[in-house]
Structures are given as structure tokens and as C-alpha cells.
Amino acid sequence: MRRTIFSDEHELYRQQVRRFAETELEPRVAGWNAEGRSDRESWKKMGDQGFLGACAPEEYGGAGADFLYDAIVMEELSRIRAHALMFSLHSDICLPYLLHYGNEEQKQRWVPGAVAGDLILGIAMTEPGTGSDLANVQTRALRDGDEYVLNGSKTFISNGQIGDLFIVVAKTDPDASPPHRGIALIVVEADTPGFVRGRRLDKIGLRGQDTSELFFQDCRVPVENRLGQEGQGFKQLMQQLQQERLCIAVGSIASCRRSLEDTLEYVKQREAFGQPIARFQNTQFKLAELATQVEVGQAFVDGLMAAHVRGEEIVSEVSMGKWWTTDLQKQLTAECLQLHGGYGFMREYPISEDYEDAAVQSIYAGTNEIMKVIIAKRLGLG
């Protein structure tokens, strides 16, 4: 079914992104997965092609494009399983904080480099004892003259080893009541003394994605690196979570489609009892159900993207989209792996990787349980 949210210009852009992804990035995916990180050269090539921060205004090096252009890049990177390139984190989660809350000097200092692929971005929210409860982060940023002194630790930070610039969620007023009023967002450059990269974490999936610990040990950061005002950090985070969760849904449904396509091809070729397993009714029914769910999910996500581009407040709806598409991804990859039989358990078949990669989708960017709490509250249930 033709997707109506994309214009002819969007589709021409998709062709350009797909050619680049298949020729420049796909050959590198296996190496990234083996090494546990992407490479700076690929980020730079992405920037040179105009694929990073296309939504940024032209005066900062972007194209002033709409979110759908970035969604196309997310879909095409998911299609080749280039999860090591945390594109949506860089362009659609971190960069908007700089654009929306940065002053003119901060934008001029950081945004052009991020769009060009010279500065790789990350955001440091999660702590060893604090996940979805961001109001209770323990990292401190206490003011000392014209500087903040940061102390604390973060974990599960994407781009932790390769990143150049991190937006750090920290408490500037540990005694604030309620606690969320004491939070600020502090931008920390990776060459700042006292900023320490910890170990790269060993995960069961997303093996090419650089996920790390970060430490701040009397890390002195200029006050002018704060985004917005003190006490506004929690509000800023909440304002940006709509797009973050929409990005997860976009990537999840695109990954579902690729897993399904590969499985359809496999069952047509794999034979058992003298015929392709595609001819068995169980196979047909399972894949008919999954194909239906992918189309239903895609229609909903497309509707969310269109509403987001129109500027609508759709917090409840993106929460629905995030939990539903990520649950579908887990279910679909499990069913597709089962249809591969013993070969699905072998790493040489991509479905095994898809199955592993799906596990975290219902956890990060707010667990699916948190998504349901948000929806329930907006339904007047709590």
C-alpha cells in the first residue's frame, strides 16, 4: 500500500539515502558489530551528504527540512541493520536540545559541527540507580563562580566511546522541592578534564552500538554550557520525549518490515517434506498475521509522523506507538526466528540478530510500562 505522507521530493531523497546506505554503510555493518562501535569516517560521510541534521536551519548548515526527511534516514538505516550508527539519537534526540534551548552563541559553536559529522552527540540521562525516574538523578552540577563542578556517573549511554559532546542531566539544586525543579541540562565536551569514559558495556543485542559508562570527577564546565535556565532541565526533557519516542516507533516498524521480508524469502526457499515450508498452512497463517500487524502499525506510525510535523501535541499517541511497535518487534522477530527453524539460531542468518536487537526496544526511551502509565494518566485514570 502506498504511503501517502511522503511527497515526490521525499521519495527522491529516499532513493539518495538508500544508494548511499547500500554502497557506503552496509559493507561496514559486520565490522561495527564485531568491534562494538561505528567509525568516524562514516559519520563524516553522512554529514558530507547532508544526512545529519537535515531539519536544522540553513544558517547552521542544515537544510531546514521537516521531520519526515530524518524519518526516511531512520527507515533506510534500519533496513540495512545499521544500528551502530545512532542516527536518530544524534539528529533527532540530541540536536533538538541544542536548537530549541541553546542561545545563539551555543548554536553557532556546536550545531554546524554536528550537522557536518565532526561532532558526534550523546545525551547522559540514565544512572546506575536511576532509569525512568529522571527527577531523582544523583549527578551534581554545583556552581563555583563561572563554572559548574560535575560529579556523578551515568550508564547505558549511547555513543559513549565515540561521542564528542554530551548533554548531561544533572542536579544544580539537590535540595529543590519537588526534586525535578533542581535539574539542569549541562553540555560537556569530551576533552573536558574530569570527564572520564568508562567501559563499553557488553550487550545481548545491538552489538555494533557503542553503549558505555560515563563518569564526572570534579569535572569543571563553564556556566555558559548550560542549556536554558537552572531548574528548567526536567521540563526540557519532557518536551523532547515526544519526538524521541516517535523515533523509536519509526525504527521499530521499519525493522519489523525487514525481518518479515527476509522471512518471506526464506520460507519460499526452505523445503521440508518435499515442498517449500511456505506451502504449509501454519506458515501462511503466521505470516499473514504478521504482515497485517506490520501494515496496521505502519499506518499508525505514519499518522503520528504527519501529526508531529503539523506540530500537534501527541504525547499519549506516541506513547501508544512506542509500546505497541516495540512489543510487535519482539513478537515478530520471535515468530520469524521460529519459522527459520534451527537456522534461526545461527548467527549467519540475520533474523538471529534481529531477535537479539528487539529485546531492548521495550526498555529504553522509557519502558513500555511507563508508556502505559502515561496513557492511563491522560485517560483520567490516575
Buried (B, 14 or more C-beta within 10 A) or exposed (E): EEEEBBEEEBEEBBEBBBEBBEEBBBEBBEEBBEBBBBBEEBBBBBBEBBBBBBBBBEEBBBBEBBBBBBBBBBBBBBBBBBBBBBBBBBBBBBBBBBBEBBEEEBBEBBBBBBBBBBBBBBBBBBBEEBBBEBBEBBBBBBBEEEBBBBBBBBBBBBBBBBBBBBBBBBBBBEEBEEBBBBBBBBBBBBEBEBBEBBEBBEBEBBBBBBBBBBBBEEBBBEBEBBBBEBBBBBBBBEBBBBBBBBBBBBBBBBBBBBBBBBBBEBBEEBEEEEEBBBBBEEBEEBBEEBBEBBEEBBBBBBBBBBBBEEEEEBBBBBBBBBBBBBBBBBBBBBBBBEBBEEBBEEEEBBBBBBBBBBBBBBBBBBBBEBBEBBBEEEEEEE
